[in-house]
Amino acid sequence: MGLYSAMHKTKVSRAVRALEQRRWLRRETNMANRREEFLWLTARGKQAFREIAPALQMFENALVERTGHSRADILATLDAIERAIG
């Protein structure tokens, strides 16, 4: 589950469980490697994403505009912060 995440696998697992309880996410065990799971957004999860995404995009745009830095620079800084505290 945590292959593409810098988060600890326990945090990822808890987040997945919370999304699953909201019925926003569906998961299925990979039978070829039972340590992995496939994750899909449900129709309900896709709807929630469509509702949340515009506000997140506006926040990101405002952050880029206010700081005067590129998105890449901001992401690099956030990555550095995560590594420093992680």
MDAnalysis code that builds the backbone (N, CA, C; Angstrom):
import MDAnalysis as mda
import numpy as np

u = mda.Universe.empty(258, n_residues=86, atom_resindex=np.repeat(np.arange(86), 3), trajectory=True)
u.add_TopologyAttr("name", ["N", "CA", "C"] * 86)
u.add_TopologyAttr("resid", np.arange(1, 87))
u.add_TopologyAttr("resname", ["MET", "GLY", "LEU", "TYR", "SER", "ALA", "MET", "HIS", "LYS", "THR", "LYS", "VAL", "SER", "ARG", "ALA", "VAL", "ARG", "ALA", "LEU", "GLU", "GLN", "ARG", "ARG", "TRP", "LEU", "ARG", "ARG", "GLU", "THR", "ASN", "MET", "ALA", "ASN", "ARG", "ARG", "GLU", "GLU", "PHE", "LEU", "TRP", "LEU", "THR", "ALA", "ARG", "GLY", "LYS", "GLN", "ALA", "PHE", "ARG", "GLU", "ILE", "ALA", "PRO", "ALA", "LEU", "GLN", "MET", "PHE", "GLU", "ASN", "ALA", "LEU", "VAL", "GLU", "ARG", "THR", "GLY", "HIS", "SER", "ARG", "ALA", "ASP", "ILE", "LEU", "ALA", "THR", "LEU", "ASP", "ALA", "ILE", "GLU", "ARG", "ALA", "ILE", "GLY"])
u.atoms.positions = np.array([
    [0.807, -1.200, 0.000],
    [0.000, 0.000, 0.000],
    [0.852, 1.267, 0.000],
    [1.963, 1.245, 0.656],
    [2.751, 2.445, 0.804],
    [3.816, 2.646, -0.252],
    [3.774, 1.910, -1.350],
    [4.813, 1.980, -2.366],
    [5.028, 3.384, -2.890],
    [3.972, 4.142, -3.122],
    [4.081, 5.470, -3.710],
    [3.909, 6.582, -2.687],
    [4.081, 6.273, -1.453],
    [3.876, 7.254, -0.399],
    [5.108, 7.356, 0.483],
    [5.406, 8.575, 0.895],
    [6.501, 8.766, 1.828],
    [6.016, 8.600, 3.263],
    [4.730, 8.373, 3.428],
    [4.163, 8.207, 4.761],
    [4.465, 6.808, 5.294],
    [4.487, 6.690, 6.596],
    [4.663, 5.387, 7.218],
    [3.471, 4.505, 6.868],
    [3.730, 3.222, 6.663],
    [2.658, 2.333, 6.211],
    [1.490, 2.255, 7.186],
    [1.735, 2.461, 8.480],
    [0.637, 2.453, 9.452],
    [-0.310, 3.620, 9.208],
    [0.253, 4.795, 8.917],
    [-0.588, 5.965, 8.647],
    [-1.383, 5.773, 7.360],
    [-0.746, 5.193, 6.366],
    [-1.441, 4.930, 5.107],
    [-2.584, 3.951, 5.350],
    [-2.310, 2.909, 6.108],
    [-3.322, 1.903, 6.408],
    [-4.517, 2.513, 7.137],
    [-4.254, 3.387, 8.096],
    [-5.350, 4.054, 8.829],
    [-6.156, 4.970, 7.917],
    [-5.462, 5.683, 7.032],
    [-6.161, 6.566, 6.096],
    [-7.033, 5.754, 5.153],
    [-6.510, 4.644, 4.665],
    [-7.281, 3.772, 3.774],
    [-8.510, 3.244, 4.508],
    [-8.324, 2.811, 5.736],
    [-9.454, 2.285, 6.517],
    [-10.527, 3.362, 6.709],
    [-10.101, 4.594, 7.003],
    [-11.063, 5.683, 7.202],
    [-11.828, 5.975, 5.916],
    [-11.126, 5.982, 4.779],
    [-11.808, 6.218, 3.501],
    [-12.746, 5.076, 3.162],
    [-12.342, 3.868, 3.515],
    [-13.196, 2.704, 3.284],
    [-14.460, 2.774, 4.150],
    [-14.323, 3.215, 5.397],
    [-15.486, 3.330, 6.284],
    [-16.474, 4.378, 5.777],
    [-15.960, 5.409, 5.116],
    [-16.833, 6.426, 4.514],
    [-17.454, 5.938, 3.203],
    [-17.013, 4.774, 2.783],
    [-17.433, 4.180, 1.504],
    [-16.950, 5.011, 0.316],
    [-15.777, 5.633, 0.481],
    [-15.158, 6.404, -0.588],
    [-14.129, 5.562, -1.334],
    [-13.760, 4.438, -0.741],
    [-12.672, 3.635, -1.267],
    [-13.039, 2.161, -1.187],
    [-12.571, 1.413, -2.169],
    [-12.739, -0.041, -2.167],
    [-11.343, -0.637, -2.311],
    [-11.078, -1.697, -1.587],
    [-9.769, -2.340, -1.702],
    [-9.918, -3.828, -1.938],
    [-8.891, -4.344, -2.594],
    [-8.875, -5.761, -2.927],
    [-7.439, -6.259, -2.773],
    [-7.273, -7.407, -2.158],
    [-5.942, -7.986, -1.970],
    [-5.389, -8.461, -3.303],
    [-4.128, -8.192, -3.542],
    [-3.435, -8.695, -4.724],
    [-3.106, -10.157, -4.449],
    [-3.747, -11.065, -5.148],
    [-3.558, -12.487, -4.885],
    [-2.151, -12.951, -5.261],
    [-1.464, -12.225, -6.141],
    [-0.096, -12.589, -6.521],
    [0.901, -12.193, -5.430],
    [0.539, -11.201, -4.628],
    [1.389, -10.737, -3.535],
    [0.460, -10.229, -2.442],
    [0.150, -11.078, -1.504],
    [-0.879, -10.774, -0.508],
    [-0.516, -9.609, 0.415],
    [0.720, -9.098, 0.326],
    [1.094, -7.920, 1.114],
    [0.615, -6.637, 0.451],
    [0.176, -6.730, -0.795],
    [-0.284, -5.562, -1.545],
    [-1.798, -5.560, -1.667],
    [-2.326, -4.361, -1.847],
    [-3.758, -4.211, -2.097],
    [-3.961, -3.249, -3.245],
    [-5.002, -3.492, -4.005],
    [-5.421, -2.568, -5.048],
    [-6.501, -1.676, -4.450],
    [-6.425, -0.374, -4.718],
    [-7.374, 0.586, -4.163],
    [-8.108, 1.295, -5.289],
    [-9.418, 1.438, -5.143],
    [-10.239, 2.151, -6.113],
    [-11.155, 3.113, -5.383],
    [-11.365, 4.274, -5.971],
    [-12.397, 5.162, -5.459],
    [-13.749, 4.605, -5.870],
    [-14.690, 4.645, -4.963],
    [-16.065, 4.273, -5.288],
    [-16.728, 5.471, -5.977],
    [-17.946, 5.291, -6.449],
    [-18.696, 6.412, -7.038],
    [-18.825, 7.538, -6.014],
    [-19.077, 7.155, -4.782],
    [-19.185, 8.131, -3.693],
    [-17.853, 8.861, -3.472],
    [-16.746, 8.125, -3.540],
    [-15.420, 8.716, -3.386],
    [-15.074, 9.648, -4.533],
    [-15.448, 9.255, -5.755],
    [-15.205, 10.112, -6.924],
    [-15.995, 11.412, -6.803],
    [-17.216, 11.314, -6.308],
    [-18.039, 12.516, -6.120],
    [-17.413, 13.429, -5.071],
    [-16.954, 12.850, -3.965],
    [-16.300, 13.646, -2.918],
    [-15.061, 14.329, -3.480],
    [-14.291, 13.614, -4.281],
    [-13.091, 14.203, -4.885],
    [-13.461, 15.365, -5.800],
    [-14.503, 15.180, -6.615],
    [-14.939, 16.268, -7.509],
    [-15.365, 17.500, -6.715],
    [-15.933, 17.300, -5.543],
    [-16.356, 18.423, -4.711],
    [-15.172, 19.093, -4.002],
    [-14.187, 18.319, -3.601],
    [-13.056, 18.832, -2.838],
    [-11.971, 19.426, -3.738],
    [-11.753, 18.837, -4.897],
    [-10.628, 19.200, -5.768],
    [-10.573, 20.686, -6.136],
    [-11.670, 21.328, -6.499],
    [-11.571, 22.754, -6.858],
    [-11.056, 23.626, -5.707],
    [-11.485, 23.350, -4.486],
    [-11.013, 24.129, -3.339],
    [-9.520, 23.889, -3.115],
    [-9.081, 22.658, -3.284],
    [-7.657, 22.352, -3.135],
    [-6.831, 23.037, -4.214],
    [-7.350, 23.066, -5.423],
    [-6.644, 23.731, -6.520],
    [-6.542, 25.232, -6.266],
    [-7.607, 25.828, -5.761],
    [-7.572, 27.252, -5.442],
    [-6.551, 27.530, -4.340],
    [-6.500, 26.674, -3.334],
    [-5.524, 26.828, -2.256],
    [-4.100, 26.749, -2.798],
    [-3.860, 25.764, -3.654],
    [-2.527, 25.614, -4.246],
    [-2.157, 26.834, -5.086],
    [-3.089, 27.297, -5.899],
    [-2.827, 28.479, -6.730],
    [-2.516, 29.698, -5.872],
    [-3.263, 29.884, -4.786],
    [-3.035, 31.020, -3.895],
    [-1.673, 30.907, -3.221],
    [-1.293, 29.700, -2.828],
    [0.008, 29.487, -2.199],
    [1.136, 29.844, -3.162],
    [1.015, 29.398, -4.391],
    [2.037, 29.695, -5.398],
    [2.093, 31.199, -5.641],
    [0.934, 31.818, -5.771],
    [0.882, 33.258, -6.042],
    [1.466, 34.068, -4.884],
    [1.097, 33.713, -3.662],
    [1.548, 34.481, -2.486],
    [3.035, 34.333, -2.214],
    [3.577, 33.159, -2.493],
    [4.989, 32.953, -2.185],
    [5.898, 33.418, -3.309],
    [5.373, 33.485, -4.518],
    [6.198, 33.863, -5.652],
    [7.123, 32.744, -6.109],
    [6.912, 31.552, -5.587],
    [7.729, 30.396, -5.973],
    [6.935, 29.482, -6.895],
    [7.635, 28.680, -7.644],
    [6.964, 27.722, -8.522],
    [6.406, 26.566, -7.701],
    [5.478, 25.825, -8.287],
    [4.942, 24.636, -7.632],
    [6.070, 23.657, -7.321],
    [6.992, 23.497, -8.268],
    [8.111, 22.562, -8.082],
    [8.960, 22.972, -6.887],
    [9.219, 24.281, -6.734],
    [10.005, 24.753, -5.596],
    [9.280, 24.500, -4.279],
    [7.985, 24.745, -4.269],
    [7.197, 24.525, -3.042],
    [7.191, 23.038, -2.690],
    [6.992, 22.175, -3.675],
    [6.989, 20.733, -3.414],
    [8.355, 20.259, -2.940],
    [9.423, 20.794, -3.512],
    [10.769, 20.422, -3.076],
    [10.994, 20.836, -1.627],
    [10.501, 22.020, -1.249],
    [10.635, 22.488, 0.129],
    [9.833, 21.603, 1.073],
    [8.611, 21.253, 0.689],
    [7.800, 20.372, 1.536],
    [8.446, 19.001, 1.674],
    [9.025, 18.488, 0.599],
    [9.746, 17.200, 0.671],
    [10.909, 17.296, 1.654],
    [11.650, 18.392, 1.596],
    [12.782, 18.586, 2.502],
    [12.316, 18.636, 3.961],
    [11.187, 19.303, 4.196],
    [10.634, 19.379, 5.549],
    [10.241, 17.989, 6.023],
    [9.563, 17.215, 5.162],
    [9.163, 15.854, 5.533],
    [10.374, 14.994, 5.885],
    [11.425, 15.103, 5.078],
    [12.637, 14.315, 5.347],
    [13.271, 14.735, 6.677],
    [13.249, 16.031, 6.956],
    [13.867, 16.539, 8.174],
    [13.136, 16.083, 9.426],
    [11.813, 16.010, 9.354],
    [11.042, 15.626, 10.536],
    [10.701, 14.143, 10.555],
    [10.841, 13.486, 9.388],
    [10.432, 12.089, 9.254],
    [11.398, 11.129, 9.845],
])
